[in-house]
Amino acid sequence: MTNPSDQKLMIRTLRGETLERPPFWLMRQAGRYLPEYRELRKNSKNFLDFCYSPDLAVEVTLQPLRRFHMDAAILFSDILVIPDALGQNVEFLEGEGPVLDPVRSLEDIKKLNPDGIADYLTPVFEILNRLSREIPEETALIGFAGSPWTIAVYMVEGRGGTDHGKVLGWAEN
């Protein structure tokens, strides 16, 4: 019996095989450029709710595959579900992007709760399970994560950007 992943162009590329063509996928392939995405986005009260809704996240992950027949699906989510799951306030402001209540003290760190993170992220696991069943057999599924540094920058600075003064200060101490 052949392993289904043996037929996925993306997996074969990662194995270093010589292929008939390079695999096709795009960073951020689901998103605002798709009218069907914008229509679905109206059905959630905010961006994080959109990420945590299995029905919406699965649909948004599948939309680019239907339009462009890509060789990989990219899980629709966001790296900031981790600070959110830890109990840090995360908001996505229109025209500004993500804004977090910054972690600036030992007391702020103590407020974070890693104990229930797996339960909090149950919708993400459900999304992955559903996608593994719903994407075409020849299509790979790509997940992603922010590096510990990137997540720390958001959590300590309260937003992304290039000014990392506060988090660098923490790293030096």
C-alpha positions, 0 to 999 in steps of 0.5 A: 500500500502506498502512503498518500503523502507519497503523491503530494507534490509538496511532500515530494519536493521536501524529500528532494525528489526531481519533479515534473514541475515545482509545487504551487502555493502562496503565503497568505493564500486565503484572505482579503483579495478573495470576495468569498473570504470578505463575505464570510468574514462578515459572519464573525464578530472579530478576527480571532473568532474567525480563526476559532470557528471550525466552519469558517476557518475550514471554508477559508482554507479551502477557498483558494484551492477551489480557485487556483488548484494549489498543491498545498492548503495553508491552515487559516489561523494566526500566530497570536492565538497562542497569547490569546489562549494564555489569557492575554488580551489580543485585539485586531484593530481595523487599519492597525493590526493586532494590539495586545495588552503588553506583558511588562512585569512579573505580575503580568507574567503570573496572569498568563495561564498555560494550564488550559491552553490545549483546551482553549485551542480545541477549535484549532485541532478540530479545524486541522482534523476536518481539513485533513479529511476535506482537502484533496488527497494530492494536496499537502496541508501547511501549518505555521507558528510564530517563532518564540522571539516573534511571539515574545515581541508581540506579547511584550511590546503589545504589537508588531513592528521594528521597535523591540526596545522593551523585549530586548531589555528583558532578553538582556536581563 
